[in-house]
Amino acid sequence: MLNFILLQLPSNIMSFLPMILIVVVFYFFMIRPQMKKAKDHKKFVADLKKGDKIITTAGIHGKIADMNETTFLIETEGGGKIRFDRSAVSLDASKALNA
């Protein structure tokens, strides 16, 4: 009886190997890059200061006129001022604008 159990053990592990491989690949190609991108965005938003040019996720271009903990006030080209949440800054577009 013990020999029968020991002979079937490797086949049971081998049957789970593809599922384990899928989880590992999913982590390295999907989850990890998304976590890195979120970390970069958080750092970028934390480093913003008054006078920086930004583009929001809505596509509005402007310069930061005032900031507080959760929002910032941007001044648009026409002189209008709009208050946005800090999470509304587009990392990729803003970096391209300032490059």
FIVOMAR-739568 format. One record per atom (N, C-alpha, C): residue in three letters; atom name; y, x, z. Coordinates in Angstrom, 2 decimals, always signed. Last residue first. Layout:
N
+------+------+---------+---------+---------+
! rest ! atom !      yy !      xx !      zz !
+------+------+---------+---------+---------+
!  ALA !   CA !       Y !       X !       Z !
...
+------+------+---------+---------+---------+
% end
This chain:
99
+------+------+---------+---------+---------+
! rest ! atom !      yy !      xx !      zz !
+------+------+---------+---------+---------+
!  ALA !    N !  +66.47 !  +10.28 !  -20.88 !
!  ALA !   CA !  +65.96 !  +11.56 !  -21.42 !
!  ALA !    C !  +66.86 !  +12.14 !  -22.48 !
!  ASN !    N !  +67.28 !   +7.78 !  -20.14 !
!  ASN !   CA !  +67.92 !   +8.93 !  -19.47 !
!  ASN !    C !  +67.45 !  +10.26 !  -20.01 !
!  LEU !    N !  +65.65 !   +6.14 !  -21.71 !
!  LEU !   CA !  +67.10 !   +6.02 !  -21.81 !
!  LEU !    C !  +67.79 !   +7.26 !  -21.25 !
!  ALA !    N !  +63.10 !   +6.79 !  -20.83 !
!  ALA !   CA !  +63.46 !   +7.07 !  -22.22 !
!  ALA !    C !  +64.97 !   +7.03 !  -22.42 !
!  LYS !    N !  +63.26 !   +5.79 !  -18.23 !
!  LYS !   CA !  +63.04 !   +7.22 !  -18.43 !
!  LYS !    C !  +63.43 !   +7.62 !  -19.86 !
!  SER !    N !  +63.53 !   +3.08 !  -18.82 !
!  SER !   CA !  +64.61 !   +3.78 !  -18.13 !
!  SER !    C !  +64.48 !   +5.29 !  -18.29 !
!  ALA !    N !  +61.05 !   +2.47 !  -20.00 !
!  ALA !   CA !  +62.28 !   +2.31 !  -20.76 !
!  ALA !    C !  +63.45 !   +3.07 !  -20.13 !
!  ASP !    N !  +59.26 !   +3.05 !  -17.85 !
!  ASP !   CA !  +59.14 !   +3.72 !  -19.14 !
!  ASP !    C !  +60.44 !   +3.65 !  -19.94 !
!  LEU !    N !  +60.19 !   +1.33 !  -15.70 !
!  LEU !   CA !  +60.02 !   +2.78 !  -15.56 !
!  LEU !    C !  +60.06 !   +3.49 !  -16.91 !
!  SER !    N !  +62.40 !   -1.18 !  -15.32 !
!  SER !   CA !  +61.33 !   -0.72 !  -16.21 !
!  SER !    C !  +61.28 !   +0.80 !  -16.19 !
!  VAL !    N !  +63.03 !   -2.93 !  -12.38 !
!  VAL !   CA !  +63.37 !   -1.77 !  -13.20 !
!  VAL !    C !  +62.17 !   -1.39 !  -14.04 !
!  ALA !    N !  +62.36 !   -4.91 !  -10.62 !
!  ALA !   CA !  +62.68 !   -5.33 !  -11.98 !
!  ALA !    C !  +63.07 !   -4.16 !  -12.88 !
!  SER !    N !  +62.09 !   -4.13 !   -8.02 !
!  SER !   CA !  +60.88 !   -4.11 !   -8.83 !
!  SER !    C !  +61.14 !   -4.48 !  -10.29 !
!  ARG !    N !  +64.56 !   -4.65 !   -6.88 !
!  ARG !   CA !  +64.22 !   -3.27 !   -7.26 !
!  ARG !    C !  +63.00 !   -3.20 !   -8.16 !
!  ASP !    N !  +66.19 !   -7.51 !   -8.28 !
!  ASP !   CA !  +65.26 !   -6.94 !   -7.33 !
!  ASP !    C !  +64.88 !   -5.54 !   -7.81 !
!  PHE !    N !  +69.66 !   -7.64 !   -9.21 !
!  PHE !   CA !  +68.23 !   -7.66 !   -9.52 !
!  PHE !    C !  +67.44 !   -7.10 !   -8.36 !
!  ARG !    N !  +72.76 !   -9.06 !  -10.03 !
!  ARG !   CA !  +71.92 !   -8.53 !   -8.96 !
!  ARG !    C !  +70.45 !   -8.72 !   -9.34 !
!  ILE !    N !  +75.25 !   -8.08 !  -12.32 !
!  ILE !   CA !  +74.08 !   -8.92 !  -12.07 !
!  ILE !    C !  +73.25 !   -8.25 !  -10.97 !
!  LYS !    N !  +78.47 !   -8.19 !  -13.69 !
!  LYS !   CA !  +77.59 !   -7.61 !  -12.70 !
!  LYS !    C !  +76.48 !   -8.61 !  -12.39 !
!  GLY !    N !  +80.25 !   -7.32 !  -16.71 !
!  GLY !   CA !  +79.61 !   -8.27 !  -15.80 !
!  GLY !    C !  +78.67 !   -7.57 !  -14.84 !
!  GLY !    N !  +81.08 !   -5.50 !  -18.53 !
!  GLY !   CA !  +81.78 !   -5.52 !  -17.26 !
!  GLY !    C !  +81.20 !   -6.52 !  -16.27 !
!  GLY !    N !  +79.59 !   -5.21 !  -20.80 !
!  GLY !   CA !  +80.75 !   -6.10 !  -20.87 !
!  GLY !    C !  +81.53 !   -6.19 !  -19.57 !
!  GLU !    N !  +77.46 !   -3.63 !  -19.92 !
!  GLU !   CA !  +78.48 !   -3.05 !  -20.79 !
!  GLU !    C !  +79.75 !   -3.91 !  -20.86 !
!  THR !    N !  +76.85 !   -4.35 !  -16.41 !
!  THR !   CA !  +76.51 !   -4.34 !  -17.82 !
!  THR !    C !  +77.68 !   -3.81 !  -18.64 !
!  GLU !    N !  +75.87 !   -3.07 !  -13.41 !
!  GLU !   CA !  +77.05 !   -3.41 !  -14.20 !
!  GLU !    C !  +76.67 !   -3.27 !  -15.66 !
!  ILE !    N !  +73.67 !   -4.30 !  -10.95 !
!  ILE !   CA !  +73.92 !   -3.49 !  -12.13 !
!  ILE !    C !  +75.14 !   -4.02 !  -12.87 !
!  LEU !    N !  +72.72 !   -3.97 !   -7.68 !
!  LEU !   CA !  +73.69 !   -4.64 !   -8.53 !
!  LEU !    C !  +73.92 !   -3.76 !   -9.74 !
!  PHE !    N !  +69.50 !   -4.34 !   -6.19 !
!  PHE !   CA !  +70.61 !   -3.52 !   -6.65 !
!  PHE !    C !  +71.47 !   -4.34 !   -7.59 !
!  THR !    N !  +67.43 !   -4.95 !   -3.26 !
!  THR !   CA !  +68.05 !   -5.29 !   -4.55 !
!  THR !    C !  +69.07 !   -4.24 !   -4.95 !
!  THR !    N !  +66.45 !   -3.98 !   -0.85 !
!  THR !   CA !  +65.53 !   -4.68 !   -1.75 !
!  THR !    C !  +66.12 !   -5.00 !   -3.12 !
!  GLU !    N !  +68.51 !   -2.40 !   +0.40 !
!  GLU !   CA !  +67.09 !   -2.12 !   +0.57 !
!  GLU !    C !  +66.19 !   -2.75 !   -0.48 !
!  ASN !    N !  +71.07 !   -1.99 !   -2.13 !
!  ASN !   CA !  +70.66 !   -2.18 !   -0.75 !
!  ASN !    C !  +69.15 !   -2.02 !   -0.70 !
!  MET !    N !  +73.69 !   -0.75 !   -4.26 !
!  MET !   CA !  +72.28 !   -0.86 !   -3.89 !
!  MET !    C !  +72.15 !   -1.27 !   -2.43 !
!  ASP !    N !  +75.78 !   -0.94 !   -7.17 !
!  ASP !   CA !  +75.60 !   -1.03 !   -5.72 !
!  ASP !    C !  +74.12 !   -1.23 !   -5.42 !
!  ALA !    N !  +75.60 !   -0.28 !   -9.84 !
!  ALA !   CA !  +76.92 !   -0.30 !   -9.21 !
!  ALA !    C !  +76.81 !   -0.30 !   -7.69 !
!  ILE !    N !  +73.74 !   +1.23 !  -12.32 !
!  ILE !   CA !  +73.68 !   +0.75 !  -10.94 !
!  ILE !    C !  +75.06 !   +0.87 !  -10.30 !
!  LYS !    N !  +74.24 !   -0.01 !  -15.56 !
!  LYS !   CA !  +74.39 !   +1.11 !  -14.66 !
!  LYS !    C !  +74.42 !   +0.55 !  -13.24 !
!  GLY !    N !  +72.05 !   -1.43 !  -18.12 !
!  GLY !   CA !  +73.21 !   -1.35 !  -17.24 !
!  GLY !    C !  +73.19 !   -0.11 !  -16.39 !
!  HIS !    N !  +70.32 !   -3.76 !  -20.12 !
!  HIS !   CA !  +70.77 !   -2.38 !  -19.92 !
!  HIS !    C !  +71.98 !   -2.41 !  -19.00 !
!  ILE !    N !  +67.59 !   -5.88 !  -19.91 !
!  ILE !   CA !  +69.03 !   -5.77 !  -19.67 !
!  ILE !    C !  +69.37 !   -4.31 !  -19.36 !
!  GLY !    N !  +64.91 !   -6.44 !  -20.12 !
!  GLY !   CA !  +65.57 !   -5.81 !  -21.25 !
!  GLY !    C !  +67.07 !   -5.65 !  -21.09 !
!  ALA !    N !  +63.46 !   -7.27 !  -18.02 !
!  ALA !   CA !  +63.97 !   -8.34 !  -18.88 !
!  ALA !    C !  +64.72 !   -7.77 !  -20.08 !
!  THR !    N !  +63.09 !   -4.99 !  -16.62 !
!  THR !   CA !  +61.93 !   -5.51 !  -17.34 !
!  THR !    C !  +62.32 !   -6.66 !  -18.27 !
!  THR !    N !  +66.12 !   -3.08 !  -17.23 !
!  THR !   CA !  +65.25 !   -3.94 !  -16.44 !
!  THR !    C !  +64.06 !   -4.39 !  -17.28 !
!  ILE !    N !  +67.14 !   +0.20 !  -17.39 !
!  ILE !   CA !  +66.80 !   -0.96 !  -18.19 !
!  ILE !    C !  +65.84 !   -1.79 !  -17.35 !
!  ILE !    N !  +69.88 !   +2.24 !  -16.16 !
!  ILE !   CA !  +68.54 !   +1.67 !  -16.12 !
!  ILE !    C !  +68.39 !   +0.57 !  -17.15 !
!  LYS !    N !  +71.68 !   +5.02 !  -15.05 !
!  LYS !   CA !  +71.51 !   +4.03 !  -16.10 !
!  LYS !    C !  +70.07 !   +3.56 !  -16.08 !
!  ASP !    N !  +73.13 !   +5.56 !  -11.86 !
!  ASP !   CA !  +72.02 !   +5.77 !  -12.79 !
!  ASP !    C !  +71.99 !   +4.65 !  -13.82 !
!  GLY !    N !  +75.06 !   +4.77 !  -10.03 !
!  GLY !   CA !  +75.52 !   +5.43 !  -11.24 !
!  GLY !    C !  +74.42 !   +5.71 !  -12.25 !
!  LYS !    N !  +73.20 !   +5.28 !   -7.09 !
!  LYS !   CA !  +74.37 !   +4.65 !   -7.70 !
!  LYS !    C !  +74.82 !   +5.46 !   -8.91 !
!  LYS !    N !  +69.73 !   +6.04 !   -7.75 !
!  LYS !   CA !  +70.97 !   +6.13 !   -6.97 !
!  LYS !    C !  +72.09 !   +5.47 !   -7.76 !
!  LEU !    N !  +66.18 !   +6.15 !   -7.36 !
!  LEU !   CA !  +67.38 !   +5.65 !   -8.05 !
!  LEU !    C !  +68.59 !   +5.77 !   -7.14 !
!  ASP !    N !  +63.91 !   +6.82 !   -5.97 !
!  ASP !   CA !  +64.83 !   +7.91 !   -6.31 !
!  ASP !    C !  +66.09 !   +7.44 !   -7.04 !
!  ALA !    N !  +62.47 !   +4.47 !   -5.82 !
!  ALA !   CA !  +63.00 !   +5.03 !   -4.57 !
!  ALA !    C !  +64.04 !   +6.12 !   -4.85 !
!  VAL !    N !  +61.70 !   +4.19 !   -8.47 !
!  VAL !   CA !  +62.63 !   +3.20 !   -7.90 !
!  VAL !    C !  +63.25 !   +3.74 !   -6.61 !
!  PHE !    N !  +59.91 !   +6.37 !   -8.65 !
!  PHE !   CA !  +61.08 !   +6.29 !   -9.52 !
!  PHE !    C !  +62.13 !   +5.35 !   -8.94 !
!  LYS !    N !  +57.94 !   +5.63 !   -6.79 !
!  LYS !   CA !  +58.72 !   +6.84 !   -6.56 !
!  LYS !    C !  +60.00 !   +6.81 !   -7.39 !
!  LYS !    N !  +56.94 !   +3.33 !   -8.06 !
!  LYS !   CA !  +57.50 !   +3.23 !   -6.71 !
!  LYS !    C !  +58.38 !   +4.44 !   -6.40 !
!  HIS !    N !  +55.97 !   +4.46 !  -10.43 !
!  HIS !   CA !  +57.05 !   +3.46 !  -10.48 !
!  HIS !    C !  +57.73 !   +3.34 !   -9.13 !
!  ASP !    N !  +53.92 !   +6.12 !   -9.44 !
!  ASP !   CA !  +55.06 !   +6.70 !  -10.15 !
!  ASP !    C !  +56.24 !   +5.75 !  -10.20 !
!  LYS !    N !  +52.22 !   +4.12 !   -8.39 !
!  LYS !   CA !  +52.79 !   +5.14 !   -7.49 !
!  LYS !    C !  +54.01 !   +5.80 !   -8.14 !
!  ALA !    N !  +51.51 !   +2.77 !  -10.71 !
!  ALA !   CA !  +52.23 !   +2.05 !   -9.66 !
!  ALA !    C !  +52.90 !   +3.02 !   -8.68 !
!  LYS !    N !  +50.13 !   +4.83 !  -12.02 !
!  LYS !   CA !  +51.33 !   +4.27 !  -12.63 !
!  LYS !    C !  +52.17 !   +3.52 !  -11.58 !
!  LYS !    N !  +47.98 !   +5.17 !  -10.28 !
!  LYS !   CA !  +48.90 !   +6.28 !  -10.51 !
!  LYS !    C !  +50.22 !   +5.77 !  -11.09 !
!  MET !    N !  +46.71 !   +2.69 !  -10.53 !
!  MET !   CA !  +47.24 !   +3.09 !   -9.22 !
!  MET !    C !  +48.24 !   +4.23 !   -9.37 !
!  GLN !    N !  +45.97 !   +2.85 !  -13.22 !
!  GLN !   CA !  +46.90 !   +1.81 !  -12.80 !
!  GLN !    C !  +47.52 !   +2.14 !  -11.44 !
!  PRO !    N !  +44.13 !   +4.99 !  -13.20 !
!  PRO !   CA !  +45.41 !   +5.12 !  -13.92 !
!  PRO !    C !  +46.44 !   +4.07 !  -13.51 !
!  ARG !    N !  +42.09 !   +3.74 !  -11.48 !
!  ARG !   CA !  +42.82 !   +4.95 !  -11.08 !
!  ARG !    C !  +44.12 !   +5.14 !  -11.86 !
!  ILE !    N !  +41.12 !   +1.49 !  -12.99 !
!  ILE !   CA !  +41.76 !   +1.34 !  -11.69 !
!  ILE !    C !  +42.62 !   +2.54 !  -11.34 !
!  MET !    N !  +40.18 !   +2.52 !  -15.58 !
!  MET !   CA !  +41.01 !   +1.32 !  -15.41 !
!  MET !    C !  +41.80 !   +1.33 !  -14.10 !
!  PHE !    N !  +38.70 !   +4.87 !  -15.61 !
!  PHE !   CA !  +39.46 !   +4.51 !  -16.80 !
!  PHE !    C !  +40.38 !   +3.32 !  -16.62 !
!  PHE !    N !  +37.49 !   +5.15 !  -13.08 !
!  PHE !   CA !  +38.24 !   +6.26 !  -13.64 !
!  PHE !    C !  +39.08 !   +5.90 !  -14.85 !
!  TYR !    N !  +36.30 !   +2.56 !  -12.68 !
!  TYR !   CA !  +37.25 !   +3.12 !  -11.73 !
!  TYR !    C !  +38.11 !   +4.19 !  -12.39 !
!  PHE !    N !  +34.58 !   +2.34 !  -14.88 !
!  PHE !   CA !  +35.64 !   +1.36 !  -14.70 !
!  PHE !    C !  +36.71 !   +1.89 !  -13.76 !
!  VAL !    N !  +32.80 !   +4.42 !  -14.29 !
!  VAL !   CA !  +33.64 !   +4.49 !  -15.49 !
!  VAL !    C !  +34.82 !   +3.54 !  -15.38 !
!  VAL !    N !  +31.66 !   +3.35 !  -11.93 !
!  VAL !   CA !  +32.34 !   +4.65 !  -11.91 !
!  VAL !    C !  +33.28 !   +4.78 !  -13.11 !
!  VAL !    N !  +30.50 !   +0.98 !  -12.89 !
!  VAL !   CA !  +31.53 !   +0.93 !  -11.83 !
!  VAL !    C !  +32.33 !   +2.22 !  -11.80 !
!  ILE !    N !  +28.64 !   +2.00 !  -14.71 !
!  ILE !   CA !  +29.71 !   +1.12 !  -15.18 !
!  ILE !    C !  +30.84 !   +1.06 !  -14.16 !
!  LEU !    N !  +26.93 !   +3.40 !  -12.96 !
!  LEU !   CA !  +27.68 !   +4.12 !  -13.99 !
!  LEU !    C !  +28.86 !   +3.29 !  -14.52 !
!  ILE !    N !  +25.82 !   +1.28 !  -11.58 !
!  ILE !   CA !  +26.62 !   +2.27 !  -10.85 !
!  ILE !    C !  +27.49 !   +3.05 !  -11.83 !
!  MET !    N !  +24.43 !   +0.08 !  -13.67 !
!  MET !   CA !  +25.49 !   -0.67 !  -12.99 !
!  MET !    C !  +26.40 !   +0.28 !  -12.23 !
!  PRO !    N !  +22.55 !   +2.09 !  -14.37 !
!  PRO !   CA !  +23.58 !   +1.65 !  -15.34 !
!  PRO !    C !  +24.73 !   +0.89 !  -14.68 !
!  LEU !    N !  +21.08 !   +2.24 !  -11.82 !
!  LEU !   CA !  +21.87 !   +3.35 !  -12.34 !
!  LEU !    C !  +22.90 !   +2.92 !  -13.39 !
!  PHE !    N !  +19.33 !   +0.27 !  -11.13 !
!  PHE !   CA !  +20.72 !   +0.12 !  -10.68 !
!  PHE !    C !  +21.63 !   +1.21 !  -11.24 !
!  SER !    N !  +16.95 !   +1.17 !  -12.16 !
!  SER !   CA !  +17.46 !   -0.09 !  -12.68 !
!  SER !    C !  +18.91 !   -0.32 !  -12.26 !
!  MET !    N !  +16.48 !   +3.43 !  -10.66 !
!  MET !   CA !  +16.83 !   +3.60 !  -12.07 !
!  MET !    C !  +17.37 !   +2.30 !  -12.67 !
!  ILE !    N !  +15.70 !   +2.28 !   -8.28 !
!  ILE !   CA !  +16.94 !   +3.04 !   -8.32 !
!  ILE !    C !  +17.41 !   +3.19 !   -9.76 !
!  ASN !    N !  +13.28 !   +1.18 !   -9.13 !
!  ASN !   CA !  +14.33 !   +0.31 !   -8.58 !
!  ASN !    C !  +15.68 !   +1.01 !   -8.62 !
!  SER !    N !  +11.85 !   +3.42 !   -9.84 !
!  SER !   CA !  +12.19 !   +2.45 !  -10.89 !
!  SER !    C !  +13.28 !   +1.48 !  -10.41 !
!  PRO !    N !  +11.52 !   +4.73 !   -7.36 !
!  PRO !   CA !  +12.37 !   +5.31 !   -8.41 !
!  PRO !    C !  +12.74 !   +4.32 !   -9.51 !
!  LEU !    N !   +9.79 !   +2.74 !   -6.00 !
!  LEU !   CA !  +11.13 !   +3.10 !   -5.53 !
!  LEU !    C !  +11.99 !   +3.73 !   -6.63 !
!  GLN !    N !   +7.19 !   +2.51 !   -6.83 !
!  GLN !   CA !   +8.17 !   +1.57 !   -7.37 !
!  GLN !    C !   +9.60 !   +1.92 !   -6.98 !
!  LEU !    N !   +5.82 !   +4.44 !   -5.41 !
!  LEU !   CA !   +5.84 !   +4.53 !   -6.88 !
!  LEU !    C !   +6.89 !   +3.61 !   -7.48 !
!  LEU !    N !   +6.08 !   +3.54 !   -2.79 !
!  LEU !   CA !   +6.73 !   +4.79 !   -3.18 !
!  LEU !    C !   +6.80 !   +4.94 !   -4.70 !
!  ILE !    N !   +4.49 !   +1.24 !   -2.87 !
!  ILE !   CA !   +5.92 !   +1.13 !   -2.57 !
!  ILE !    C !   +6.67 !   +2.38 !   -3.03 !
!  PHE !    N !   +1.99 !   +2.38 !   -3.38 !
!  PHE !   CA !   +2.54 !   +1.39 !   -4.30 !
!  PHE !    C !   +4.06 !   +1.25 !   -4.11 !
!  ASN !    N !   +1.57 !   +3.94 !   -1.11 !
!  ASN !   CA !   +1.69 !   +4.59 !   -2.42 !
!  ASN !    C !   +2.33 !   +3.64 !   -3.43 !
!  LEU !    N !   +1.27 !   +1.92 !   +0.81 !
!  LEU !   CA !   +2.42 !   +2.82 !   +0.89 !
!  LEU !    C !   +2.66 !   +3.53 !   -0.44 !
!  MET !    N !   -1.19 !   +0.82 !   +0.00 !
!  MET !   CA !   +0.00 !   +0.00 !   +0.00 !
!  MET !    C !   +1.26 !   +0.87 !   +0.00 !
+------+------+---------+---------+---------+
% end
